[in-house]
């Protein structure tokens, strides 16, 4: 039988008392082998009444769904499902930034992407314009294990096609795949560093004082450790584990400079796989945040003022760059990038540079959005050559311009077009925002 250990009372009774709120629910792993034991950490908002009769309440800033009983949920999630398999289809919505999903049953476990049938959905319900032909097709492209419903269930990333079987406007994977096929001889590798910020439902940073900002004790340094410095580590670590289970090529995570801001890294991935794995990592992040009742935002500048923004630094190399003497090829690629700065800025956020203009100010370890720059170990440059690459004479470079909410298909396609396919035209007309 399930048991609750209460820190302040032997019995928990329903009451209208306003004096107590629940702040955390803890699982006790030291009691493995016995029925699962949980404890509620509580705090009194005023002096407790003479008769102990606390009321459990939930902060309005937290998600109502996260307050649903996970114990009750687990009773159903453990039920056998026979030979049937749940497959969750995931796709990019009409904004180019959000993700959608829905689940169907297959009669057997798919062994590869070819075993997952195409599906469809109603386009106008996820930000595509209304019209007489609003049905959209879901074309499975990349298969992962499901860390939420567990094996043998699957997650499948999909491309979106319109009713006429042509790519939807936000389906940037289609053109990226074609470019990567053309550049396959160079074996382009990518690694992307996804920064994100945790918010309450009221859009206030998670863990921050509701009427102010974190005090100097927060430290304001990346990779910080400590209750007063690191907000939301449980989310980052659960996301990491879930990605590993799913088969996402995640390679690390760390706290960022702004409290409640985090980063994870995905890669190295060759070609189109970079976009596939980063989008799936984003989906897993949002699903983990649902369980915790917190929002993960990819806004490049979630808090205005003297705070760090959020980027998606992109590391790139070709086989020639990785081999001995590769530094020369890196410098040649940087020269090509310098001549297409405006084009890349427009490809590096979904609003053509408008989002990134709030972030790329020349402060907080960013370059100016209006100027191209490069240097060895220079984090205020558009392009950074790592110190060990400069000394070793080969390796990769880091493009620090992409925004946190970039489409990785657009970013990797743009870099490949410029650095491998040697494209110079067309460059979008107009000034950088």
Beta strands, then each sheet from edge to edge (+ up, - down):
strand 1: 3-6
strand 2: 20-27
strand 3: 37-44
strand 4: 85-92
strand 5: 99-106
strand 6: 119-122
strand 7: 135-145
strand 8: 154-161
strand 9: 189-199
strand 10: 250-255
strand 11: 261-270
strand 12: 295-297
strand 13: 312-317
strand 14: 374-376
strand 15: 383-385
strand 16: 397-399
sheet 1: 1+ 3+ 2-
sheet 2: 5+ 4- 8- 7+ 6-
sheet 3: 10+ 11- 9+ 12-
sheet 4: 10+ 11- 9+ 13- 16+ 15- 14-
end
